[in-house]
Amino acid sequence: MKKSTILLLALSLFLGLQLQINAQSFASIDQYLSTEVEEGRLVGVHGMVFQEGKLLYDQTHGLRDRESKDPLRGDELYFIQSMTKPIVSVALMTLYEDGKFQLDDPVSKYLPIFANLQVANDPTQGLSSGTHPAPSAMTIRQILSHTSGMSHGIAPIAYDKELWNGIILNGNLKTLAQRTEALAKIPLAFDPGSKWNYSFSPDVVGRLVEVLSGKSLDQYLQERIFGPLEMKNSGYNLTEAQKQRVMTVYSYTADTTLTRAFGQPTPSGNTLFAGVNALFTSTADYLRFGEMMLNQGEWNGKRILKPETVALITADQTRNIQHRLTTNDPYALLGNGIVTDALGTLNLEPGHGFGLGFAIVQEPKLANRPSAAKGEFFWAGANSTHFFINPTKKLVVVFMTQVASVGSPNPYGFYFGNELRNAVYKDLK
């Protein structure tokens, strides 16, 4: 037998043994992921667990595309929706380190279209309720922490329906500059700084990146984030080879049957480089981003942020808001960290804070998440993607799948993230 053949066999046996140990060591998370697929809640899923400098778990279950029966291989690309937001927020904070702005600067200092903002008198009634002048300027700190007074267009109130029609359904908005100009013309839902309200503000974050850097958002992300972190499968537009690895998006019907989503993400020809969503990435790429944040801004000898900037990003910025939910207030869980409050708006879940682009677990018991850890920072995407970072345990976990929850029913909006935490922490005990 040739030496090369012997080496290949030895390598195959070693890798097989490693995968076996990998699955046995993380029996709970492996069982969780496989059960989600077997019981039909997911078509396919990829989970990764990284701790103390080592990749401890890396497994896929199910199919990339159910119709073609193409299995997951571990190199798939996912349309990560709102998990775009933390990346774009980090990009803006690199410009903060460059001295391009201060956090409490008015947004209008750099984007004059946001001067002299108006605010809806009653967002539950929409713009027909009239408006009043914003009592203070919208700041960069507020747009990074979802306390700007903006909304996202996805809450079940009149204002958000008008916002959705004016922004998402406006086919004339082809660039981020055009979208932010349109956003600036729509009155705010709340006075700046008065309430945490999930919003379009990361689009303003992305536009600030463009204006302050003089580069398009996709170019800046490539130069300052994706290139240094070797995130070679991340971007707004994909190559022909990458398109073949995009996972199909599925959605639930009213009877909770999973079906192929009517609208699939467009992997090329995109010109609107959004801050709120629109990035494609792989599980491994996003893990590198998480590793960098865990390691206080550094990855593989390359520094993206200073440690003090990471500390600022992961510190609660919502302490001074006037309208904060408590467990005595009525609310319904919507997603990890997000609830629908009595107004019908999207609020921050009790027990949580929010930094500059990331949610933070502050009081796990108050959040009714006993498996979560104080100081975890995290976010999720509308296609049911999740990640969380635990600095104390030196842990990064990434969960990738594609089940839509905007515009279609998804009874498992917060379930996936909660169960993921439960399984991971059970295995780490």
N, C-alpha and C positions, 0 to 999 in steps of 0.2 A: 504493500500500500504506500502510495506517495506521501511524503512528509506534509505537503500542503493539505491533502485530504484528511490526514490524521488531525492536523491543527483545526480544520473546519469542523470536524466531528466533535473535538474537545470543546470548541467554542460553542457549538450548538447545545451540547450537554450542559455546559456552564450556564448559558443563558436560560435554558429550560429550568435548571435548578434554581436560578435566581428568581424567575417568575413564580415558581412554586413557593419559595420562601416568602416572596413578596406578598402573594395572596394569603398565605397562612398567617403571616404576621399582622395582616390587616383584614382579618376574617369578617369583622362587622361591616366595614365600608364595602368590601367586595360583595358581601351578601346583600347589602342595601342596593348597590348599583345593579347587580344582576337581577334582583327581585323587581326593581322598577321596570326593567325591560321585559322580564318574563310575565309580569302581571299587566303589561300593556300601558303603563303610564308614560313610558318613554320608548322610542324606537331604538335609540342608541345613546350611549353616554361614555365620557372619558373622564376619569378622575386621577388627579396627581396629588401626592402628599410629600412635602419637602420639609425636613427638620434638621437643624444644626448642621447645615452644609451638605446634607445628603438627600438624594431622591429616594424615599422609602417605599413609595407606592406609585405605580404607573400602569393602569389597567383600562381596557375598553370592554364594553359589553354591547351587543346588538349590532345594528346596521347603520351605515351612512345614508343609505337610500333604500327604503322598504320595497319600493316598486321594482327596482332592479336587483334586489337582494344583495346589494354590495355591502360587505361587512366593514366595520370600522377597523382601521389599521394603526391608528395612533397618530397619524400625521394630517388629520382632517383640519379644515379651516371652518371657523364659525363666525356668523354674523352676530357680534356681541352686544349690539344695541347699547344700553346705558353703561356697560362696562367700558365704553369709550370715555365716559366722563372723567374717571380718575386719571387716565392717561393724559387727556387734554389739560386737566388741572395741574398736573406735574409739569407739563410743558410751559404753562404760564409761570409757574414758580421758578423755573430756570431763568426766566427773564427778570423775576424779582431779585434773584441772586445777582444778576447782571446790573442791577441798579436802575432798571428801566421804569419802575413805578414803586409806590408805597401801597400797602394794603388798604389804607383808609382814604386813598385818592378817589375822587368822584370818577365814575366810568366816563362821564362827559368830558373829562380833561383830555382823554385820548380818542373818544368817540363822541363828538359834539352832538350827534343826533339824539343822544340820551339826556340832553339838557331839558329843563322845564317839563318834567314828566307829569302826566295826569294819572289819577287813581280812580278806579271804579268805586262808586258809593256803596254798592251792594253786589259783590261778584255772583252771589247765588241768583240774582235777577238779571245779570249781564250788563252790558253797556247802556241799556235803556234806563238803568237806574240813575244815570248821570255820573259825573266825575267831579273830583276836586283836585287842586294842585298837590303834588307830593310834598309833605312837610319837610323833607330833607332829601338830599341827593343820594342816588344809588351809588354804593361804593364797590370797589373791587373785592373787598373782603366778603361783602354780601352776595355777590354773584358766585363766588367760589363756595359759599356755604348754604345756598338756597334760602337766603333770608332777604333777597332783593325786592320782594313784592311781586315778582313775576310768577307765572303759572306754566303748566306743561301741556294744557289742552286735552288731558286724558281724564280729568275728574268729571263726575256726573252732575255738573252745574252749568247754568246758562253761559257764564263767562267762558268756561273752558271750551264749550262747543263753538263759540264765536272765534276763539283763539285758534282752535284746530282748523276751522274753515279758512281762516285768514292766513295761516302759515303752512300747515301740512298739505291742505288741498289746493294751495295756490301754485299752479303749475308754472307760473312766471318766475319763481324764485330759483335761479340756477346756480347761484354762488352763495357762500357764507356772508359776503358783504350785503347781498340783496336780502337775505333772510334777516339779518340783524337790523337793517334799515326798516323792514316791515315790522319787526318786533317793537322797535322804538316808537312806531306810530300808534301802537295799540296801548291804551291806558293799562297801568299795572292792576293786579288783582287786589293788592294790599299795600299799605304804606311801607316803604323800605325799612327793613330792620324790625318790623313788628311781629312777624310770624315766620316759622319755617314752612315753606310751601314748595313741594317738588316742582321743578320749573325748567324752562328753556334757557336758563341763565348760562349753562355751559357753552351754548352757541356764542354768547357774548364773550365768554372766556376765550373761545377759539378765535373769535374775530380780533380780540386784543392781542393774541399771539401774532396774528398776521400784521397788524398795524405796528406793533412795537418791534417786531423783528424785520419787517420789510419783506417777508417771505410768505408763501401760501402755507396753510396749516399742514397740508400733507408733506410739503418739503421740509418744514421745520421739524415735524415729528420724525421724519426719516433721519435728519441730521443730528438731532439732539437726544432722541429716545431710541428709535428702532435700530439705527446703525450701531451705536455704541453697545446696546444690549444684544446685538446679533439676533434681533427679532425679524428674521428674514421672510416670515410668512404673515406680516402685519401691514395693513394699509387699506386705503379706500378703494383701490383698483388692483385687480389681480392679473397675473400672467395667465396664458392659456393653460399651462401645466397646473397652476394652482386652482384654476376653476374646476378641474376634474376632481379635486379633493374637498370641495365645499359640501358640508353636510346639508341635507334637505331639511327645510323647516316644516314642522307639523303643527297642527292646531286641534283643539278640542271642539267637537260639535256640542250642541245643547245636551245631548244624552251622554256626554263625556267619552265619546268615541274619538280616538286619534285619527286624523285624516291629513293628507298632504295639504299644506296651506295654499290658498289660492294665489297669493302674491309671494313669490320667492325673491330674495335679495338680488339686486343687480350687481354683478361682480366686476364690471368694467364700464368705462365711459362716464363715470361719476365726476361731476364738477362741483357739487355742493359738499364740501368737506366739513361736515357737521361736528359740533362739540358734544351734542347730546347723544349721538349714536353714529352708525354708518361704518365703523371699522370692522374689518375682518381680521381674525388672528387664529393662531393655533393654541392648543392647551400649553404646549411647551414654551411658546413665546410669552404668553401671559404669565406663566410661572416665573420667567426671568424678570419681568417687570415687578412681580411680587417679591422675588428675592432681593432685588435692588432696594425696595422700600423696607424690607425686613432688615437689611444690612446698612441701614441709615444712609441710603443714597448711593451706595457703591455696589458694583457688580463686576466680578472677574478683573479687579484692578482698575476699572473705569468708573469715575465718579460722575454721577448725574446731578446729585443734589448734596449740599452740606448736611451733616447730621442735625444741626440746629434748624434747618429748613424742614427736614422730615418731622422733627418734633413739633414744629409749628403747624404743619399740615395735619398731623394726627392729634392735635389738641382741639377740644370743643370750642366752637366759635358761636354757639347759640345761647350763651348764658344770659345775654341782655335782651332777648326777645320777650315781648309782652305776653304773647299768647302761646303758652306751653301746655301740652296735654299732660294730664296725670291719669293714674289708673281709675280715678273716680269719674273721668269724662267718658262719654260713650264714643266708641270707635270700633272699627272692624279691620282686622288684619288684611292687608292687600299683598304686600311683598315683604321681603326681609328689610326691616327698618322703616317701612312705609305703611301707614294706616289711612283709612278713610274716616275723617272726623264727623262730628255732628253737622257741620256746614256742608258736607259732601266734598270737601277739599282734601288734598293729599298731605298728610301731616307726618311729623316725625314720631315714631313709636316711643311710648314711655320707656324709660330706662336707657335711652340712647342719646348721644350727642352727635354733632356733625362738625367735621373739621373743614379743611380746604379741599374738597373733592371726595372725601371718604366719610362714611358713617362710623361711629365709634360706640362700642358697647360700654356703658358706664356702670349700670347696675343690673346684672343678669337676672336677679330675682324679680326686680320691678318690671323687667322686660318679659317676665315669664319664660325665660330661656335659661334654665338651670345648667344646660350643657355649655352655654357660651361662657367666655372668660372676660373679666373686666380688662379693658384696654385693647381688646380686639378691634381692628378696623377692617372694613369690608365694603363691598357693594355687589350688586347683581344686575342682570340684564333682562329685558322683556322677553327674550327667547329662552328664559329659564337657566341662564348661565350664572354661576356664583363663584366668588372667591372670598377668602378671609385670611387675615394675617394676625398671628398671636406673637407679639414681641417677647413676652415672658417665656413662652415655650419654644421660641425661635422657629416658628412654624408658619408655613404657607400652604394653603389648600386651594386647588382650582377644580371646578366642576363644570364640564362643558356638555351641553346637549342643545337641541333646537326645538322647543315647544313654545309657540307664540302665546302671549297673554294680553297684547294690546289689540283691541278690535275683535277679539274672540274670547269665549269663556275659557278660563283656566282654573279649575278648582284646586290646583296645587301650587298657586303662586308663591306662598311662603313655606309650604310643606317641604319642598326639595331642599332648601337651604337649612331648615331646622333639622331635618333627618340627616343631612350631610354632617352637620356639626355633631349630632348625637353619635353617629357611627365613628367618626374620626376620634373623638375624645374617649370613646369607649375602648378603642384599640390602643390609644396612647397611655392608658392607665397602667 
